[in-house]
Amino acid sequence: MRTAIAVLLIALIGLASYQVVMSQVGSQAKSVNLVGNKLVLKGFSNPTVRISGCGEEIVVNGSTVEIPVNCNVSVEVYSEGRLVFTGSFSLNP
């Protein structure tokens, strides 16, 4: 009887640990896609995007961001105040 209770207790602790880890990781896939001159972000909460290129730097909030410059740009995406993505894109025609 004691063994069964101990096994059940260990199983419950394992399940609780799994739930805590999964809630921290999040189950939504994150992606950054360039469609034409728009940057489309999916899976980020409250994203802030910093775009640098052509001697300009632009900071925009949102999940769909139009890139107003037509050159090579560097992109940084912040979610909840943390840097979550960096990349460079060529927008030359």
Backbone as ProteinMPNN parsed JSONL, in Angstrom:
{"seq_chain_A": "MRTAIAVLLIALIGLASYQVVMSQVGSQAKSVNLVGNKLVLKGFSNPTVRISGCGEEIVVNGSTVEIPVNCNVSVEVYSEGRLVFTGSFSLNP", "coords_chain_A": {"N_chain_A": [[0.826, -1.19, 0.0], [1.924, 1.247, 0.835], [3.897, 1.501, -1.069], [2.422, 1.795, -3.415], [1.187, 4.264, -2.941], [3.464, 5.891, -2.826], [4.433, 5.627, -5.458], [2.295, 6.758, -6.868], [2.387, 9.37, -5.855], [4.907, 10.21, -6.812], [4.378, 10.097, -9.551], [2.42, 12.113, -9.775], [3.915, 14.37, -9.03], [5.754, 14.404, -11.135], [4.002, 14.87, -13.312], [3.013, 17.406, -12.615], [5.388, 18.89, -12.767], [5.946, 18.652, -15.5], [3.753, 20.075, -16.559], [4.317, 22.663, -15.631], [6.73, 23.238, -16.965], [5.889, 23.091, -19.67], [4.052, 25.196, -19.737], [5.747, 27.346, -19.464], [7.335, 27.185, -21.763], [5.538, 27.365, -23.886], [3.171, 26.635, -26.439], [2.771, 27.586, -28.958], [3.867, 27.923, -32.24], [6.557, 29.878, -33.472], [7.198, 32.307, -35.965], [8.915, 34.163, -38.518], [8.329, 35.879, -41.356], [9.004, 37.157, -44.613], [7.079, 38.915, -46.758], [6.795, 40.201, -49.732], [7.272, 43.54, -49.2], [6.652, 43.411, -46.569], [6.887, 42.421, -43.193], [5.95, 39.58, -41.565], [4.901, 38.448, -38.539], [4.442, 35.672, -36.429], [3.125, 34.173, -33.536], [4.399, 35.613, -31.549], [4.202, 37.497, -28.555], [3.041, 40.712, -28.171], [4.929, 42.042, -30.077], [7.856, 43.989, -30.805], [9.497, 45.648, -33.345], [12.622, 46.377, -34.675], [14.015, 48.036, -37.295], [16.782, 48.418, -39.342], [18.476, 50.165, -41.837], [19.648, 51.571, -44.948], [20.672, 53.866, -43.801], [18.762, 54.577, -41.961], [16.749, 54.11, -39.004], [14.097, 52.343, -37.717], [11.454, 51.877, -35.458], [8.854, 49.754, -34.716], [5.676, 48.626, -33.55], [3.843, 45.611, -33.582], [2.324, 42.821, -35.397], [2.332, 42.625, -38.126], [4.395, 44.239, -40.226], [5.184, 46.898, -42.257], [7.911, 47.455, -44.32], [9.5, 50.361, -44.894], [11.734, 51.062, -46.423], [13.979, 50.464, -49.196], [16.261, 48.543, -49.439], [19.135, 46.697, -48.248], [18.292, 45.358, -45.16], [18.505, 45.182, -41.59], [16.942, 43.294, -39.116], [15.468, 43.27, -35.95], [13.643, 41.527, -33.584], [11.678, 41.956, -30.792], [10.137, 40.473, -28.017], [8.051, 40.759, -25.345], [9.975, 42.392, -24.166], [12.363, 41.053, -24.604], [15.033, 40.085, -26.78], [14.229, 38.173, -29.505], [14.589, 37.424, -32.107], [16.845, 37.892, -34.804], [17.834, 39.139, -37.954], [18.805, 39.49, -41.429], [17.704, 41.045, -44.385], [17.375, 41.288, -47.914], [16.064, 43.791, -49.767], [16.28, 44.794, -52.254], [15.208, 45.514, -55.55]], "CA_chain_A": [[0.0, 0.0, 0.0], [2.811, 2.411, 0.885], [4.588, 1.575, -2.36], [1.468, 2.336, -4.385], [1.028, 5.691, -2.641], [4.717, 6.542, -3.213], [4.464, 5.67, -6.922], [1.289, 7.734, -7.266], [2.912, 10.688, -5.498], [5.98, 10.523, -7.761], [3.738, 10.355, -10.841], [1.776, 13.424, -9.697], [4.98, 15.385, -9.041], [6.25, 14.433, -12.513], [2.993, 15.518, -14.143], [3.005, 18.827, -12.268], [6.619, 19.466, -13.324], [5.749, 18.723, -16.946], [2.823, 21.168, -16.83], [5.017, 23.931, -15.394], [7.685, 23.435, -18.064], [5.155, 23.363, -20.904], [3.456, 26.526, -19.673], [6.833, 28.301, -19.662], [7.816, 27.09, -23.14], [4.486, 27.798, -24.799], [2.953, 25.64, -27.479], [2.539, 28.228, -30.235], [5.069, 28.034, -33.071], [6.915, 31.25, -33.794], [7.793, 32.429, -37.291], [9.137, 35.487, -39.098], [8.309, 35.716, -42.811], [9.03, 38.363, -45.428], [6.14, 38.8, -47.87], [6.951, 41.483, -50.425], [8.005, 44.443, -48.309], [6.043, 43.317, -45.241], [7.391, 41.412, -42.27], [4.797, 38.969, -40.907], [5.329, 37.732, -37.337], [3.408, 34.815, -35.842], [3.475, 33.485, -32.302], [5.07, 36.49, -30.593], [3.278, 38.339, -27.808], [3.39, 42.132, -28.139], [6.246, 42.201, -30.696], [8.425, 45.267, -31.207], [10.435, 45.372, -34.428], [13.569, 47.453, -34.99], [14.513, 47.853, -38.653], [17.901, 49.304, -39.65], [18.943, 50.057, -43.214], [19.668, 52.807, -45.746], [20.963, 54.986, -42.913], [17.594, 54.859, -41.126], [16.361, 53.113, -38.007], [12.664, 52.463, -37.474], [10.932, 50.974, -34.427], [7.423, 49.591, -34.945], [5.013, 47.57, -32.785], [2.797, 44.915, -34.318], [2.636, 41.521, -35.98], [2.552, 42.833, -39.553], [5.154, 45.484, -40.293], [5.619, 47.271, -43.597], [9.273, 47.983, -44.309], [9.401, 51.501, -45.805], [12.973, 51.307, -47.162], [14.187, 49.489, -50.264], [17.687, 48.212, -49.459], [19.414, 45.623, -47.294], [17.883, 45.78, -43.818], [18.686, 44.297, -40.441], [15.703, 43.269, -38.348], [15.495, 42.703, -34.6], [12.292, 41.376, -33.045], [11.635, 41.836, -29.339], [8.857, 40.028, -27.481], [8.048, 40.919, -23.889], [11.216, 43.041, -23.762], [13.542, 40.211, -24.87], [15.38, 39.87, -28.177], [13.866, 36.8, -29.851], [14.956, 37.131, -33.496], [17.619, 38.857, -35.587], [18.042, 38.666, -39.314], [19.056, 40.476, -42.478], [16.928, 40.787, -45.59], [17.677, 42.133, -49.06], [14.822, 44.247, -50.384], [16.587, 45.407, -53.549], [14.414, 44.905, -56.626]], "C_chain_A": [[0.87, 1.255, 0.0], [3.535, 2.601, -0.446], [3.68, 2.192, -3.419], [1.275, 3.832, -4.183], [2.28, 6.459, -3.068], [4.812, 6.675, -4.735], [3.478, 6.708, -7.44], [1.771, 9.155, -6.993], [4.013, 11.119, -6.465], [5.396, 10.847, -9.14], [3.078, 11.73, -10.856], [2.804, 14.554, -9.714], [5.558, 15.519, -10.455], [5.293, 15.139, -13.451], [2.941, 17.017, -13.873], [4.239, 19.529, -12.834], [6.498, 19.64, -14.833], [4.84, 19.897, -17.306], [3.496, 22.527, -16.65], [5.975, 24.228, -16.54], [6.952, 23.786, -19.351], [4.497, 24.735, -20.881], [4.511, 27.606, -19.865], [7.281, 28.33, -21.123], [6.788, 27.652, -24.11], [4.37, 26.823, -25.957], [2.773, 26.259, -28.857], [3.857, 28.372, -30.996], [5.3, 29.492, -33.436], [7.554, 31.284, -35.172], [7.915, 33.89, -37.683], [9.241, 35.274, -40.597], [8.327, 37.075, -43.486], [8.146, 38.125, -46.637], [6.142, 40.142, -48.586], [7.825, 42.395, -49.586], [7.385, 44.472, -46.911], [6.667, 42.169, -44.458], [6.193, 40.883, -41.493], [5.312, 38.098, -39.765], [4.168, 36.908, -36.807], [3.943, 34.187, -34.57], [4.179, 34.333, -31.268], [4.032, 37.328, -29.862], [3.847, 39.75, -27.725], [4.756, 42.394, -28.779], [6.597, 43.652, -31.001], [9.522, 44.956, -32.212], [11.313, 46.598, -34.65], [14.204, 47.129, -36.334], [15.604, 48.883, -38.898], [18.326, 49.071, -41.086], [18.835, 51.372, -43.93], [19.931, 54.03, -44.873], [19.808, 55.376, -42.013], [17.415, 53.755, -40.093], [14.916, 53.38, -37.624], [12.273, 51.45, -36.413], [9.413, 50.958, -34.557], [6.904, 48.473, -34.055], [3.966, 46.918, -33.672], [3.283, 43.628, -34.941], [2.827, 41.574, -37.486], [3.172, 44.206, -39.71], [5.553, 45.733, -41.738], [6.994, 47.914, -43.491], [9.333, 49.103, -45.345], [10.665, 51.795, -46.611], [13.19, 50.184, -48.172], [15.681, 49.211, -50.421], [17.9, 46.997, -48.558], [19.076, 46.127, -45.897], [18.252, 44.714, -42.794], [17.444, 44.421, -39.577], [15.963, 42.626, -36.997], [14.064, 42.67, -34.092], [12.407, 41.141, -31.547], [10.231, 41.41, -28.938], [8.962, 40.051, -25.967], [9.387, 41.465, -23.393], [12.478, 42.244, -24.02], [13.762, 40.075, -26.37], [15.119, 38.408, -28.52], [14.229, 36.427, -31.287], [15.817, 38.253, -34.047], [17.812, 38.266, -36.973], [18.304, 39.816, -40.256], [18.287, 40.054, -43.721], [17.358, 41.754, -46.677], [16.37, 42.506, -49.733], [15.08, 44.934, -51.712], [15.784, 44.719, -54.639], [15.267, 44.152, -57.62]], "O_chain_A": [[0.601, 2.207, -0.733], [3.755, 3.729, -0.888], [4.12, 3.014, -4.223], [1.206, 4.585, -5.154], [2.173, 7.558, -3.614], [5.224, 7.718, -5.243], [3.801, 7.461, -8.36], [1.579, 10.044, -7.823], [4.045, 12.274, -6.891], [5.864, 11.763, -9.815], [3.17, 12.443, -11.855], [2.58, 15.584, -10.349], [5.821, 16.631, -10.914], [5.72, 15.925, -14.297], [2.836, 17.812, -14.807], [4.136, 20.651, -13.33], [6.905, 20.666, -15.378], [5.123, 20.633, -18.252], [3.263, 23.442, -17.44], [6.021, 25.356, -17.032], [7.368, 24.704, -20.057], [4.396, 25.377, -21.927], [4.2, 28.681, -20.379], [7.574, 29.4, -21.657], [7.149, 28.346, -25.06], [5.367, 26.254, -26.4], [2.635, 25.528, -29.838], [4.84, 28.88, -30.459], [4.355, 30.243, -33.678], [8.351, 30.411, -35.519], [7.136, 34.739, -37.249], [10.136, 34.571, -41.066], [7.734, 38.032, -42.988], [8.421, 37.241, -47.449], [5.557, 41.111, -48.101], [8.976, 42.071, -49.292], [7.567, 45.432, -46.162], [6.934, 41.095, -44.998], [5.495, 41.653, -40.834], [6.056, 37.142, -39.982], [3.037, 37.39, -36.743], [5.083, 33.723, -34.531], [4.53, 33.827, -30.201], [3.084, 37.818, -30.477], [4.973, 39.96, -27.275], [5.653, 42.911, -28.113], [5.741, 44.44, -31.402], [10.375, 44.103, -31.965], [10.815, 47.714, -34.795], [14.846, 46.091, -36.499], [15.393, 50.078, -38.692], [18.515, 47.931, -41.511], [18.014, 52.213, -43.563], [19.454, 55.121, -45.184], [19.869, 56.417, -41.358], [17.866, 52.625, -40.278], [14.555, 54.496, -37.253], [12.705, 50.298, -36.458], [8.763, 52.003, -34.515], [7.601, 47.485, -33.825], [3.278, 47.602, -34.43], [4.484, 43.366, -35.011], [3.42, 40.665, -38.067], [2.557, 45.217, -39.372], [6.184, 44.886, -42.371], [7.212, 48.808, -42.673], [9.231, 48.84, -46.543], [10.654, 52.72, -47.423], [12.651, 49.087, -48.021], [16.289, 49.6, -51.418], [16.937, 46.346, -48.154], [19.524, 47.201, -45.496], [18.303, 43.521, -43.092], [16.954, 45.523, -39.335], [16.596, 41.574, -36.906], [13.353, 43.672, -34.161], [13.129, 40.255, -31.091], [9.247, 41.931, -29.463], [9.854, 39.435, -25.383], [9.879, 41.061, -22.339], [13.57, 42.707, -23.688], [12.808, 39.964, -27.14], [15.702, 37.508, -27.916], [14.185, 35.252, -31.652], [15.555, 39.428, -33.79], [17.937, 37.053, -37.139], [18.056, 40.976, -39.925], [18.224, 38.874, -44.065], [17.67, 42.911, -46.395], [15.647, 41.636, -50.217], [14.188, 45.593, -52.246], [15.684, 43.493, -54.663], [14.744, 43.588, -58.58]]}, "name": "protein", "num_of_chains": 1, "seq": "MRTAIAVLLIALIGLASYQVVMSQVGSQAKSVNLVGNKLVLKGFSNPTVRISGCGEEIVVNGSTVEIPVNCNVSVEVYSEGRLVFTGSFSLNP"}
